Amino acid sequence: MTGGTLFEIEPAEPYTNDDLNYNDPDSRVSKEHDDESLRDVKLKTTDVSDWSSYTTVYIGYPIWWGEAAWPVNAFVRANDFSGKTVIPFCTSASSPLGSSASNLAKLASTGDWKEGQRFNSSANTQTVEDWVKQQS
């Protein structure tokens, strides 16, 4: 919808469905939630081809316990957002955007970070298209 290039933030050790079962106290995300030292998730790569040419960056992520999914933190810490407008957005069935976008901006410490947008599970293509149009 933006006409941009897609870059997928991929953990070096991918999350399985069992890993993402937040109802299971022994699942990977539950353990990471309970022990912040486990949240430093190694990524396959943080290098975006031609990063310096981008002026606007959309960062999308799911909400985990009111925060951006932990792998997003590693990507944000590894990149310089100087001279870029950063537009965060998230998906969540019930949690609000909360401070997830502002916390990512603090991690980055560079860039012009916008407020962000949360899309719930009932968001459709038109809802997202309308939001993207408002950003330009």
C-alpha positions as CSV (number, residue, x, y, z in Angstrom):
1,M,0.0,0.0,0.0
2,T,2.9,2.4,0.6
3,G,4.8,1.3,-2.5
4,G,7.8,0.6,-0.3
5,T,10.1,-2.3,0.1
6,L,9.3,-5.0,2.6
7,F,11.9,-6.1,5.1
8,E,10.9,-8.9,7.5
9,I,12.3,-8.9,11.0
10,E,13.2,-12.5,11.5
11,P,14.5,-14.1,14.7
12,A,17.5,-16.4,14.2
13,E,15.6,-18.9,16.1
14,P,12.0,-18.7,14.7
15,Y,9.1,-18.7,17.1
16,T,6.8,-21.8,16.8
17,N,3.1,-21.8,17.6
18,D,4.0,-23.4,20.9
19,D,6.6,-20.7,21.6
20,L,3.9,-18.1,21.1
21,N,1.3,-19.7,23.5
22,Y,1.2,-16.9,26.1
23,N,-1.4,-19.0,28.1
24,D,1.4,-21.6,28.8
25,P,3.7,-20.3,31.5
26,D,6.5,-22.6,30.1
27,S,6.2,-21.2,26.5
28,R,9.1,-19.2,25.1
29,V,7.3,-15.9,25.1
30,S,6.0,-16.4,28.7
31,K,9.6,-17.1,29.9
32,E,10.8,-14.0,28.0
33,H,8.0,-12.0,29.5
34,D,8.9,-13.1,33.0
35,D,12.7,-12.7,32.5
36,E,13.7,-9.5,30.7
37,S,17.2,-10.8,30.1
38,L,15.8,-13.4,27.7
39,R,14.3,-10.7,25.5
40,D,17.5,-9.9,23.6
41,V,16.4,-11.9,20.5
42,K,19.1,-12.5,17.9
43,L,17.9,-11.7,14.4
44,K,18.9,-13.3,11.1
45,T,19.9,-9.9,10.0
46,T,19.3,-6.2,10.8
47,D,20.9,-4.9,7.6
48,V,18.4,-3.3,5.2
49,S,19.7,-2.9,1.6
50,D,20.0,0.8,0.7
51,W,18.9,1.8,4.2
52,S,20.4,5.3,3.8
53,S,18.0,6.0,0.8
54,Y,14.8,5.6,2.9
55,T,13.2,8.7,4.3
56,T,10.1,7.0,5.7
57,V,10.0,3.8,7.5
58,Y,6.9,1.9,8.7
59,I,7.6,-0.5,11.5
60,G,4.8,-3.1,12.1
61,Y,4.7,-5.5,15.0
62,P,2.3,-7.5,17.2
63,I,1.7,-6.4,20.8
64,W,3.1,-8.7,23.4
65,W,1.9,-7.8,26.9
66,G,1.5,-4.1,26.0
67,E,4.9,-3.9,24.2
68,A,6.3,-4.4,20.7
69,A,7.3,-8.0,20.2
70,W,10.8,-8.5,21.5
71,P,12.5,-9.1,18.1
72,V,11.6,-5.6,17.0
73,N,13.8,-4.1,19.8
74,A,16.9,-5.7,18.3
75,F,16.1,-4.3,14.9
76,V,15.5,-0.8,16.2
77,R,18.7,-0.8,18.4
78,A,20.8,-1.9,15.4
79,N,19.7,0.8,12.9
80,D,20.2,4.6,12.7
81,F,17.0,6.3,12.1
82,S,18.5,9.8,11.6
83,G,16.7,11.8,8.9
84,K,13.9,9.3,8.8
85,T,10.2,9.6,9.6
86,V,9.3,6.4,11.5
87,I,5.6,5.4,11.5
88,P,5.0,2.5,13.9
89,F,1.9,0.3,13.7
90,C,0.8,-2.8,15.5
91,T,-1.8,-5.5,15.6
92,S,-3.5,-6.8,18.7
93,A,-6.8,-8.5,19.5
94,S,-7.3,-6.6,22.8
95,S,-4.2,-4.7,24.0
96,P,-3.9,-1.0,23.0
97,L,-0.9,0.6,21.3
98,G,0.1,1.8,24.8
99,S,3.7,3.0,25.1
100,S,5.0,0.5,22.6
101,A,5.8,3.1,19.9
102,S,7.3,5.6,22.3
103,N,9.4,2.9,23.9
104,L,10.8,2.0,20.4
105,A,11.6,5.6,19.8
106,K,13.5,5.8,23.0
107,L,15.5,2.7,22.0
108,A,16.3,4.2,18.6
109,S,17.1,7.7,20.0
110,T,17.2,8.9,16.4
111,G,14.5,9.7,13.8
112,D,11.2,11.5,13.8
113,W,8.9,8.9,15.4
114,K,5.2,9.4,14.9
115,E,2.5,8.3,17.4
116,G,1.6,5.0,15.8
117,Q,-1.5,3.1,15.1
118,R,-3.1,-0.1,16.5
119,F,-5.1,-2.3,14.2
120,N,-7.4,-4.9,15.8
121,S,-8.3,-8.3,14.4
122,S,-11.3,-6.9,12.6
123,A,-9.3,-4.3,10.6
124,N,-9.8,-4.7,6.9
125,T,-7.8,-3.7,3.8
126,Q,-9.8,-0.4,3.4
127,T,-9.1,0.6,7.1
128,V,-5.4,0.1,6.5
129,E,-5.4,1.9,3.1
130,D,-7.2,4.9,4.6
131,W,-4.7,5.1,7.4
132,V,-1.7,4.8,5.0
133,K,-3.2,7.7,2.9
134,Q,-3.4,9.9,6.1
135,Q,0.3,9.4,6.7
136,S,1.5,10.9,3.4
